[in-house]
């Protein structure tokens, strides 16, 4: 994404699809912590503490990377013929929050951590 933005290519991103992203560093912290616990079994969802639209996420990434956020084009309707995507794929992190010492990051923290070296 950043490569495309730096090349001044527009990126179309949905305003109607919401996610709670997670950065790989925090995800690894969760994995490491859970792997050392005998009481950690079953399914855990990992994601940011709140949701953000894919459009807002793309704009925030562009801004954080020092790119032109105007290159992020809002997509307001699903593309005909495209495989359906969930409108609100929020991963509930309650179970992870109860067992983990690692805090659940905000979307802004996820962006900062993911782009720390960019």
N, C-alpha and C positions, 0 to 999 in steps of 0.2 A: 504494500500500500504506500509506504513512504517513498519507495523508488518511483512509483507512478506519479506521486505528487511532486517529487523533485524534478520529474521529467515533464511537468505541467500537464499531465493527463487527468481528465475528469474521472471521478469515481462516483457512480450512482449507488446510493445507499438508502434502504427503506426507512421511512419515518414511522411505519406501523408495526415493525418487528422489534420486540424488546428482549434484551438479554441481561445477564449479570456475569460479565466476563471475569476471568481470573488470569493472573500472570503466572508464568511457569515457575518462577522462583518461590512464590507463595505456595503454589501447588506442591512443589517438592518438599517444602517445610511440612505441609499437612501429611504427605505420604510418609516422610521420615518419622514424624511423630506417631502416626497411627501404626506404623509397622513395629514400633517398640512397645506397643500396649497390648496386653493380653485380652483386655476387655473391648477391643476395637474389632468388631466383625460385622459383616453385612455391607450394606450400601450406604455410602456417604456422598452427598452432593457438595461440590466445592464451587463457589462463585462469589462475586462481590456481595456486599451487604444490601445493595439495592439494585434496581434495574435501570437500564438506559436504552434508548432506541439505538438501533444500529446506525442511524443517521447522526444522532448526537455523539455517539462513540467515535465515529469516523471524523467528525469535526474536531472533537477534543484531541484526538490523536494528531490530526493535522496541525492544530494550534501548538500542541506540546512539542512537535517536531520542527516547529518554525516554518511550516509550509503554508501555502495559501488555502485557508479553509473554504474559500469560495469555489475551489475545485470539487468540493463535495456537493453533489447534486442530489436534491431530495427526490426520492421515488415514492410517490403517494399511492400508487396502485400496484397490486401484484402483476408481474409480467405474464401475459397469457402463454400457456403451454409450459411454464416453468413448474418443476416439482413443487408442491405446496410446502410452505415453511410455517412453523408455529408463530403465531402472533405474539405470544408471551411465554417464552421458554425460561421462566425464572426457576433457578435451581434452589430449592429450600435448603438452607444451610443450618437449620436449627439443631439437628443431630450432631453435626460437626462442631458447632459452637459449644455444645454442652460437654464434649469430651476433649476438645483441643485447647492447648495453651496458646497456640498461634491465633492471633485475632483475625477475624473476617475483615478484609479490607473494603474500603469504599471503591466505587468505580474510578474516582480520581486517583486514589492510591495505586490501583491496578495499572492505570495508564502511566503514571510516573515510574513505577517499578519496571514495567515492560519496556519503556523507552529510556531508561537511565543511561544506556550506552549509545543511544542513537544520535 
